Amino acid sequence: MPKLQKYEQKIRRYKEKLKKLIIRIGISYPKEFELKDEISEKLLLPCHLGILFFGDFDITLFEKIKFRLNEIYDSYFFEIRNLGGYNFPIKLFSKGVKKEYREMKKSSDKIKIHPTNKFYQILINKRIEENLGMIIAITDLPIYSSNDDNILFLFGETHLKHRCCVISLLKLKEQFYNRPKNHHLFEQRVIKEVVHEIGHLIIGPDHCLNKSCVMRFSNDVKEIDKKLFNFCNECKIKLINVRERYNF
C-alpha cells in the first residue's frame, strides 16, 4: 500500500510539471478554453447581429457582407453592426496554437493554427456586452476545431449554444494555393461562408445536399465556388418556418 501511494504521488508531480510546461509553451489543454456564458436564454428573432474582425480589414468588405446578409436574411436582423477590429493580447495569442503542415504537397512549411474556442469566448463576451442576438468573427488566422482537434484548417465553424461563429479567410485566398490574387473571387467566397455559418445559427446544424445551395458543406474552395449565395427551395422553406415560429 505505501508503495502504491508513492507511485500516485510521483504521477501527480509529473502531471503538475506537464501542465506547467503546456501553459509555458502555449499548447491548450481541455479546461484552458472552457466557455463561460452568462446568458442562457434562447435566441429571439429578429435580432441584432455583430461582426468582429480579428485584424485590420477594408471597410468595404463589411459593407458587401452586410448588403448580402440583408438581401438573403431579409428582416431577420434589426441591425448588422461592425464591431471593428480585435487583436489578441500577446499571452492569449500563443495559447492553444498548433503547428501543422499546409494542405499542399509542394509545401514543407508548418503554419500556426488556432483553436476555435479561443475566438468563441471573446465573441461570447462581446455578444453580451453589445446586447446582440448572434455574433460572427472574421479572421485571417488559420483555425482548427476545439470540438475535434483533428479537424484542421477550417473555413468556418458555428457554436449553436453560444450563438456565435468564426470564419477563417486564409484558405479562401488564391495566394494560399500559389495562384495569382483574385480579389473578386475572394470576396465571393467570404460572403458565401458568412451566409453559410449564419444559416446554421438560424436553421440549425444540418448541411444541404443540393450542390448549388449555400448551406452545402464544402471540402475545398472549388466546392465553395460552385455554390450560389442563396438558399435552395428546401432551405428557403426552413427559413420561412423559422419566421413563422417567431411570428415576424
C-alpha positions in Angstrom: 0.0 0.0 0.0 2.8 2.6 0.9 4.4 1.7 -2.5 1.2 2.5 -4.3 0.8 5.8 -2.6 4.4 6.6 -3.5 3.7 6.0 -7.2 0.5 8.1 -7.0 2.4 11.0 -5.6 5.0 10.7 -8.4 2.3 10.7 -11.0 0.7 13.8 -9.5 4.0 15.6 -9.5 4.7 14.7 -13.2 1.1 15.8 -14.1 1.7 19.2 -12.5 5.0 19.6 -14.2 3.4 18.6 -17.6 0.6 21.1 -17.0 3.1 23.9 -16.3 5.1 23.0 -19.4 1.9 23.1 -21.5 1.0 26.5 -20.3 4.5 27.8 -20.9 4.8 26.6 -24.5 1.2 27.6 -25.4 -0.4 24.2 -26.1 -4.0 24.1 -25.0 -5.5 21.5 -22.6 -9.2 20.9 -22.2 -10.1 23.4 -19.4 -8.0 26.2 -20.8 -10.7 27.4 -23.2 -13.7 26.2 -21.2 -16.5 28.5 -22.4 -18.5 30.7 -20.0 -21.7 32.3 -21.0 -23.9 34.3 -18.6 -26.9 34.3 -21.0 -28.9 31.1 -21.2 -32.0 32.4 -23.0 -32.8 31.0 -26.4 -32.3 33.1 -29.5 -35.1 35.5 -30.3 -35.6 36.7 -33.9 -35.4 39.3 -35.3 -32.2 40.2 -33.5 -29.0 42.3 -33.7 -26.0 40.8 -35.4 -22.4 41.8 -34.8 -19.3 41.2 -37.0 -16.0 41.3 -35.2 -12.8 41.4 -37.3 -9.7 39.8 -35.9 -7.2 42.0 -37.6 -7.4 45.0 -39.9 -9.8 44.8 -42.9 -11.1 47.2 -45.6 -14.4 48.7 -44.5 -15.8 47.8 -48.0 -15.7 44.1 -47.1 -18.1 44.7 -44.2 -20.4 46.7 -46.4 -20.5 44.0 -49.0 -21.2 41.3 -46.4 -23.9 43.5 -44.8 -25.6 44.1 -48.1 -25.8 40.4 -49.0 -26.9 39.4 -45.5 -29.8 41.9 -45.6 -30.7 40.7 -49.0 -30.8 36.9 -48.1 -32.0 37.2 -44.5 -34.5 40.0 -45.1 -35.9 41.3 -41.8 -34.1 38.7 -39.7 -31.8 41.4 -38.3 -32.7 44.8 -36.7 -29.2 45.8 -37.4 -25.9 44.4 -38.6 -23.2 46.1 -36.7 -19.5 46.5 -37.5 -17.8 45.8 -34.1 -14.4 46.9 -35.5 -11.1 45.1 -35.2 -9.7 43.0 -32.4 -6.1 41.9 -31.7 -5.3 39.1 -29.3 -3.2 40.0 -26.3 0.3 38.5 -26.7 -0.2 35.9 -24.0 -3.6 34.8 -25.3 -2.4 34.7 -28.9 0.1 31.9 -28.2 -2.3 29.8 -26.3 -3.7 26.7 -28.0 -1.5 27.1 -31.0 -0.6 24.0 -33.0 1.9 23.8 -35.9 0.6 21.8 -38.9 1.7 21.4 -42.5 -0.2 23.2 -45.2 -2.7 21.0 -47.1 -0.4 21.3 -50.2 2.0 18.6 -51.5 4.6 21.1 -52.6 4.9 22.9 -49.3 7.0 21.7 -46.3 6.2 24.8 -44.2 4.3 24.5 -41.0 1.6 27.0 -40.1 0.5 28.0 -36.7 -3.3 27.3 -36.3 -5.6 28.5 -33.5 -8.4 26.7 -31.7 -12.0 28.0 -32.3 -12.8 28.2 -28.6 -10.2 30.9 -28.2 -12.4 33.0 -30.5 -15.7 31.9 -29.0 -15.0 33.2 -25.5 -14.2 36.6 -26.9 -17.3 36.5 -29.0 -19.5 35.4 -26.1 -18.2 38.3 -24.0 -18.7 40.8 -26.9 -22.2 39.4 -27.6 -23.2 40.1 -24.0 -21.5 43.5 -23.9 -23.2 44.7 -27.1 -26.6 43.0 -26.4 -26.5 41.0 -29.6 -28.6 38.0 -30.6 -25.7 36.5 -32.5 -22.1 37.3 -33.5 -19.6 36.3 -36.1 -15.8 36.6 -36.2 -13.8 37.0 -39.4 -10.1 36.3 -39.2 -7.0 35.9 -41.4 -5.7 33.3 -38.9 -6.0 29.6 -39.7 -8.2 27.7 -37.3 -8.8 24.2 -36.0 -11.9 22.9 -34.2 -11.9 22.8 -30.4 -14.5 20.1 -30.6 -12.2 17.8 -32.6 -8.6 18.9 -32.8 -8.1 16.6 -35.8 -10.3 18.9 -37.9 -7.7 21.4 -39.2 -7.7 24.5 -41.4 -11.4 25.1 -41.2 -13.2 27.5 -43.5 -15.6 28.2 -40.6 -17.4 26.8 -37.6 -20.6 27.6 -35.7 -21.3 27.2 -32.0 -25.1 27.0 -31.8 -25.4 27.0 -28.0 -23.4 30.3 -27.7 -24.9 31.8 -30.9 -21.5 32.6 -32.4 -19.4 31.5 -35.3 -15.9 32.1 -36.7 -14.6 32.2 -40.3 -11.0 31.9 -41.4 -10.1 33.7 -44.6 -6.7 32.1 -45.1 -7.8 29.2 -47.4 -10.3 31.5 -49.2 -7.4 33.4 -50.9 -6.0 32.2 -54.2 -2.5 33.1 -52.9 -2.7 30.2 -50.4 -2.7 27.8 -53.3 0.2 29.6 -55.0 -2.2 31.1 -57.6 -2.5 34.8 -58.6 -4.5 37.1 -56.4 -8.2 37.3 -57.3 -9.9 39.8 -55.0 -13.4 39.4 -56.6 -13.3 35.6 -56.2 -12.0 36.0 -52.6 -14.9 38.4 -51.6 -17.4 36.0 -53.1 -16.0 33.1 -51.0 -16.0 35.2 -47.9 -19.7 36.2 -48.3 -20.8 32.6 -49.0 -19.1 31.3 -45.9 -20.6 34.1 -43.8 -24.1 33.4 -45.2 -23.4 29.6 -44.5 -22.4 30.0 -40.9 -25.2 32.5 -40.1 -27.5 30.0 -41.7 -26.5 27.4 -39.1 -27.3 29.8 -36.3 -30.8 30.3 -37.8 -31.9 27.0 -39.3 -29.7 24.5 -37.4 -26.6 22.3 -37.8 -27.6 20.2 -40.8 -26.0 20.7 -44.2 -27.9 20.7 -47.5 -27.3 18.1 -50.2 -28.0 20.5 -53.1 -24.7 21.2 -54.7 -25.6 24.8 -55.5 -27.1 25.7 -52.1 -25.1 28.0 -49.9 -25.8 25.5 -47.0 -23.9 22.7 -48.8 -20.8 21.5 -46.9 -17.6 22.5 -48.8 -14.5 20.3 -48.7 -12.5 22.8 -50.7 -12.7 26.2 -52.4 -13.8 24.6 -55.7 -16.9 23.5 -54.0 -17.5 26.9 -52.5 -17.1 28.4 -56.0 -19.8 26.1 -57.3 -22.3 27.2 -54.7 -24.7 30.2 -55.0 -25.1 32.9 -52.4 -28.7 31.9 -51.8 -30.7 29.0 -50.3 -32.2 26.3 -52.3 -36.0 25.9 -52.2 -35.9 23.3 -49.4 -33.7 25.5 -47.2 -35.9 28.6 -48.0 -38.8 26.6 -46.6 -36.8 26.2 -43.4 -36.2 29.9 -43.2 -39.9 30.5 -43.7 -40.7 28.0 -40.9 -38.3 29.9 -38.6 -40.0 33.2 -39.5 -43.5 31.7 -38.7 -42.2 30.3 -35.4 -41.1 33.7 -34.3 -44.0 35.5 -35.9 -42.3 38.2 -37.8 
